Amino acid sequence: MVLLMIRLSSVAGEGGGGDGGAGDGEGGEGEANSGYLGKRLVKASLALGHETYVLNREEIGVDIEKVQMLLGFKEQGAHLVPGSFNDHQSLVKAVKLVDVVICAISGVHIRSHQILLQLKLVDAIKEAGNVKRFLPSEFGTDPARMGHAMEPGRVTFDDKMVVRRAIEEAGIPFTYVSANCFAGYFLGGLCQPGRILPSKDSVVLFSDGNTKAIYVDEDDIAMYTIKSIDDPRTLNKTLYIRPPQNILSQREIVETWEKLIGKELHKSSISEEQFLASLKGQNYAEQVGLTHYYHVCFEGCLTNFKIGNKGVEASELYPEKFNILPSIITCAAIYKMIVPSLLMSCFSFIPKLIIKGMINLRKA
Ligand SMILES: NC(=O)c1ccc[n+]([C@@H]2O[C@H](COP(=O)([O-])OP(=O)(O)OC[C@H]3O[C@@H](n4cnc5c(N)ncnc54)[C@H](OP(=O)(O)O)[C@@H]3O)[C@@H](O)[C@H]2O)c1
């Protein structure tokens, strides 16, 4: 799902849009989409009681899994809104239904990168004139801090900045979400590029493995995002998601994993120079991803600055913890085949909280 739209019931003078089907009702909280993050945004929006609209792109055609997911959203109370990025008026009509628009269009080269398509959405929001907040597809490193980024990975930040400029030139109220590293992408493979499952034997550390980065559970990213949509404190600001307990070095993550499996991994390390040399010969999409790893894991680009007056920190604004688990445990979500055995083998010594978290994850 590329677009999640929400109608804010708290907005004075605007009511809910009824409980009918696609496109019914007037006004709404937000518009989001399916997709890796998008589906979590829909879930969070519904969980927080928002009247939620999801773009149903005609291009999906007979992609049965997407259609079934959209129908699943509808069953849970979301409205499906027909529309297409190739049909300006359909986008205008869609955003007129809502107060908040959240875009989660793809922006990871190894999957798909369509960030600039959002310029069409900006045009539609501008023409519609009713949207109180737009959250573009960001959810990573703050692109405004990445003017120095390396080629070819800088394309991600450059494109996101193009979209920001269009939003601001159009005078559209916004919140930019800097979500740092998705836990599923990074923690599962113990921060090693190209891996999303952990080894029980060995790990390659970035240099000494002590550079701090920020790893956030994707469901928490979705919850913080939805929390922010009608908060005056986040209006025209960047929302940085950096809860203190989520700031971890690669070494700390590996140590946590070692404690969980009750075994020390064999550790080697890759220097900055070796890492940069390894980029050569990789395809374009891989190079884009690897340069992002470089900035995060060698340079420390997520933690080497203080949040200034253009930003706010999510866990300070919303101190409630959405997932009670330490970050490392969120990676267990993608270890589903490993977790049951872990659960048995670790039951006697890991804290009850962690056990509870694992049980929650198994249910998810
Ligand atoms: N910080 C991190 O670690 C991290 C990791 C991953 C992603 N991100 C960021 O999170 C955001 C969302 O990424 P994601 O991985 O969740 O995206 P995704 O699952 O790859 O794709 C999201 C949606 O984009 C839509 N889409 C793709 N091609 C399209 C097209 N040609 N026209 C219209 N819609 C199209 C699809 O919507 P339909 O369902 O309608 O087809 C798809 O479901 C991006 O900004 C990305 O950079 C950050």
The ligand as an SDF file (V2000), in Angstrom:
LIG
                    3D

 48 52  0  0  0  0  0  0  0  0999 V2000
   15.2440    3.2190    7.6990 N   0  0  0  0  0  0  0  0  0  0  0  0
   15.2270    2.0290    7.1650 C   0  0  0  0  0  0  0  0  0  0  0  0
   15.9200    1.1000    7.6100 O   0  0  0  0  0  0  0  0  0  0  0  0
   14.2930    1.7760    6.0110 C   0  0  0  0  0  0  0  0  0  0  0  0
   14.1380    0.4790    5.5090 C   0  0  0  0  0  0  0  0  0  0  0  0
   13.2270    0.2780    4.4900 C   0  0  0  0  0  0  0  0  0  0  0  0
   12.4970    1.3530    3.9710 C   0  0  0  0  0  0  0  0  0  0  0  0
   12.6900    2.6060    4.4680 N   0  0  0  0  0  0  0  0  0  0  0  0
   11.9150    3.7430    3.9270 C   0  0  0  0  0  0  0  0  0  0  0  0
   10.5390    3.4970    4.2060 O   0  0  0  0  0  0  0  0  0  0  0  0
    9.7300    3.9800    3.1200 C   0  0  0  0  0  0  0  0  0  0  0  0
    8.7980    2.8600    2.6600 C   0  0  0  0  0  0  0  0  0  0  0  0
    9.5780    1.7770    2.1980 O   0  0  0  0  0  0  0  0  0  0  0  0
    9.0200    0.2870    2.1180 P   0  0  0  0  0  0  0  0  0  0  0  0
   10.2060   -0.6090    2.1230 O   0  0  0  0  0  0  0  0  0  0  0  0
    7.9590    0.1130    3.1340 O   0  0  0  0  0  0  0  0  0  0  0  0
    8.3840    0.2820    0.6750 O   0  0  0  0  0  0  0  0  0  0  0  0
    7.9050   -0.9890   -0.1900 P   0  0  0  0  0  0  0  0  0  0  0  0
    7.2780   -1.9880    0.6850 O   0  0  0  0  0  0  0  0  0  0  0  0
    9.0450   -1.4340   -1.0540 O   0  0  0  0  0  0  0  0  0  0  0  0
    6.8270   -0.3120   -1.1460 O   0  0  0  0  0  0  0  0  0  0  0  0
    5.7800    0.4650   -0.6070 C   0  0  0  0  0  0  0  0  0  0  0  0
    4.7210    0.6840   -1.6350 C   0  0  0  0  0  0  0  0  0  0  0  0
    5.1960    1.5040   -2.6920 O   0  0  0  0  0  0  0  0  0  0  0  0
    4.2150    1.3930   -3.7030 C   0  0  0  0  0  0  0  0  0  0  0  0
    4.7740    1.4990   -5.0410 N   0  0  0  0  0  0  0  0  0  0  0  0
    5.8170    0.8450   -5.5600 C   0  0  0  0  0  0  0  0  0  0  0  0
    5.9760    1.1890   -6.8470 N   0  0  0  0  0  0  0  0  0  0  0  0
    4.9900    2.0800   -7.1290 C   0  0  0  0  0  0  0  0  0  0  0  0
    4.6150    2.7910   -8.2760 C   0  0  0  0  0  0  0  0  0  0  0  0
    5.2860    2.6550   -9.4290 N   0  0  0  0  0  0  0  0  0  0  0  0
    3.5620    3.6200   -8.2120 N   0  0  0  0  0  0  0  0  0  0  0  0
    2.8820    3.7770   -7.0550 C   0  0  0  0  0  0  0  0  0  0  0  0
    3.1790    3.1100   -5.9290 N   0  0  0  0  0  0  0  0  0  0  0  0
    4.2220    2.2770   -5.9810 C   0  0  0  0  0  0  0  0  0  0  0  0
    3.5150    0.0350   -3.5510 C   0  0  0  0  0  0  0  0  0  0  0  0
    2.1560    0.3440   -3.2510 O   0  0  0  0  0  0  0  0  0  0  0  0
    0.9330   -0.6100   -3.6340 P   0  0  0  0  0  0  0  0  0  0  0  0
    0.7940   -1.5240   -2.4700 O   0  0  0  0  0  0  0  0  0  0  0  0
   -0.1790    0.3240   -3.8000 O   0  0  0  0  0  0  0  0  0  0  0  0
    1.3120   -1.3480   -4.8740 O   0  0  0  0  0  0  0  0  0  0  0  0
    4.2320   -0.5610   -2.3560 C   0  0  0  0  0  0  0  0  0  0  0  0
    3.4090   -1.3270   -1.5320 O   0  0  0  0  0  0  0  0  0  0  0  0
   10.6970    4.4900    2.0570 C   0  0  0  0  0  0  0  0  0  0  0  0
   10.8140    5.8900    2.1580 O   0  0  0  0  0  0  0  0  0  0  0  0
   12.0240    3.8490    2.4170 C   0  0  0  0  0  0  0  0  0  0  0  0
   13.1340    4.6240    2.0240 O   0  0  0  0  0  0  0  0  0  0  0  0
   13.5640    2.8350    5.4770 C   0  0  0  0  0  0  0  0  0  0  0  0
  1  2  1  0
  2  3  2  0
  2  4  1  0
  4  5  1  0
  4 48  2  0
  5  6  2  0
  6  7  1  0
  7  8  2  0
  8  9  1  0
  8 48  1  0
  9 10  1  0
  9 46  1  0
 10 11  1  0
 11 12  1  0
 11 44  1  0
 12 13  1  0
 13 14  1  0
 14 15  2  0
 14 16  1  0
 14 17  1  0
 17 18  1  0
 18 19  2  0
 18 20  1  0
 18 21  1  0
 21 22  1  0
 22 23  1  0
 23 24  1  0
 23 42  1  0
 24 25  1  0
 25 26  1  0
 25 36  1  0
 26 27  1  0
 26 35  1  0
 27 28  2  0
 28 29  1  0
 29 30  1  0
 29 35  2  0
 30 31  1  0
 30 32  2  0
 32 33  1  0
 33 34  2  0
 34 35  1  0
 36 37  1  0
 36 42  1  0
 37 38  1  0
 38 39  2  0
 38 40  1  0
 38 41  1  0
 42 43  1  0
 44 45  1  0
 44 46  1  0
 46 47  1  0
M  CHG  2   8   1  16  -1
M  END
$$$$
